Amino acid sequence: MGDECFTYTKVLTISSKKRFELIRITDEVINAVRESGIKNGLVQVFVPHATAAVIANEYEHNIIQDYIEWVRRYVPPEGGWRHNMIDDNAHAHIASAIIGPSRTFPIINGEVIRGTWQEIMVFELDGPRYKRKVIIQVIGCR
């Protein structure tokens, strides 16, 4: 008899306190994989929002400030964007489109495979927001 294969979904609700913020969710993703019981497969982390993104990289104070500075420099909030006439958040839409709303990680023997310093983070680009959803979907076999 073969392995039992299926999909497990967990929805997190997070909040941000600042206009730009990186929120570490690595532990929540690891816990969702453990809860799923899936030993080999993939886990996708997705934010269903047009002004937030998901990154995988080092979570350290200085580099966090560098991520934010990169957005401010290359997609400045005061950049004269046409969408700002409607919502004043064009920078967040553009940065989210460039960075991306999801990341996928392999699961091998029940472990989420990441690089040594890689943490999973939601990049808030238009905060503060009190209810951001994060969908963690684990797909694979036990």
C-alpha positions in Angstrom: 0.0 0.0 0.0 1.3 3.5 -0.9 1.8 6.6 1.2 -1.3 8.6 2.1 -1.1 11.9 0.2 -3.2 15.0 0.8 -3.3 18.8 1.4 -3.4 20.5 4.8 -4.3 24.2 5.0 -3.8 26.6 8.0 -4.8 30.3 7.9 -3.0 32.7 10.2 -4.1 36.2 11.1 -1.4 38.6 11.8 -1.3 42.4 12.4 1.3 45.0 11.7 2.1 48.2 13.7 4.1 50.2 11.1 3.8 51.3 7.5 6.8 49.0 6.6 7.4 45.9 8.8 8.8 42.4 8.5 6.9 39.9 10.5 8.7 36.6 11.1 6.4 33.5 10.7 8.9 30.7 10.4 7.8 29.0 13.6 4.1 29.1 12.5 5.0 27.5 9.1 7.1 24.8 10.8 4.2 24.1 13.2 1.7 23.8 10.4 3.9 21.3 8.7 4.2 19.3 11.9 0.4 19.5 12.4 -0.2 18.2 8.9 1.8 15.0 9.5 3.2 15.3 6.0 6.7 14.0 5.7 7.6 14.7 2.1 6.2 17.4 -0.1 5.9 21.2 -0.3 4.7 24.0 1.8 3.5 27.2 0.2 3.1 30.4 2.2 0.8 32.9 0.5 -0.6 36.3 1.5 -3.9 37.1 -0.3 -3.2 40.9 -0.2 -2.1 43.3 -2.9 0.1 45.4 -0.6 2.1 42.7 1.3 4.6 40.1 0.2 6.4 37.0 1.5 10.2 36.8 1.7 12.7 34.2 2.8 16.0 35.6 4.1 17.9 36.6 7.2 15.9 38.1 10.0 18.4 40.5 11.6 17.8 44.1 12.6 20.2 45.7 10.1 19.2 43.7 7.1 15.5 44.3 8.0 16.2 48.0 7.8 18.0 47.4 4.5 14.9 45.6 3.0 12.8 48.5 4.0 15.3 51.0 2.7 15.5 49.2 -0.6 11.7 49.6 -1.1 11.8 53.2 0.0 14.7 53.9 -2.5 13.5 52.0 -5.5 9.7 52.2 -5.1 9.3 55.4 -3.0 6.0 56.1 -1.4 6.3 59.8 -2.6 7.2 58.7 -6.1 4.4 60.5 -7.9 2.5 57.3 -8.7 -0.9 57.8 -10.4 -2.5 55.3 -8.0 -1.7 57.5 -5.1 -4.5 59.8 -6.2 -6.9 57.0 -5.1 -5.3 55.3 -2.1 -1.8 56.8 -1.5 -0.3 53.3 -1.5 0.9 52.7 -5.1 4.4 51.9 -3.7 3.0 49.0 -1.8 1.2 47.6 -4.8 4.3 47.9 -7.0 6.7 46.5 -4.4 4.4 43.6 -3.6 4.2 42.8 -7.3 8.0 42.8 -7.6 8.7 40.8 -4.4 5.7 38.4 -4.7 2.9 37.2 -2.5 4.2 33.6 -1.9 7.2 31.3 -1.3 7.3 27.6 -1.6 9.6 25.3 0.4 10.4 21.6 0.1 9.5 19.3 3.0 11.9 16.3 3.5 11.4 13.8 6.3 9.0 16.2 8.0 11.4 19.2 8.0 10.9 22.5 6.1 14.1 22.9 4.1 15.6 26.4 4.3 19.1 27.8 4.2 21.0 28.3 7.4 19.9 31.9 7.9 16.6 31.9 6.0 13.5 32.9 7.9 10.1 33.2 6.5 8.6 36.7 6.8 5.6 38.6 5.7 6.7 42.0 4.4 4.1 44.6 5.3 4.2 47.4 2.8 1.1 49.4 3.7 0.6 49.2 7.4 -0.5 49.3 10.0 -3.0 46.6 9.3 -4.9 44.7 11.9 -6.0 41.6 9.9 -3.6 40.2 7.4 -4.2 36.6 6.4 -1.4 34.2 5.7 -2.4 30.9 4.0 0.0 28.0 4.7 -0.7 25.1 2.5 1.1 21.8 2.9 0.9 19.3 0.1 2.5 15.9 0.2 2.6 12.4 1.7 2.8 10.9 5.1 
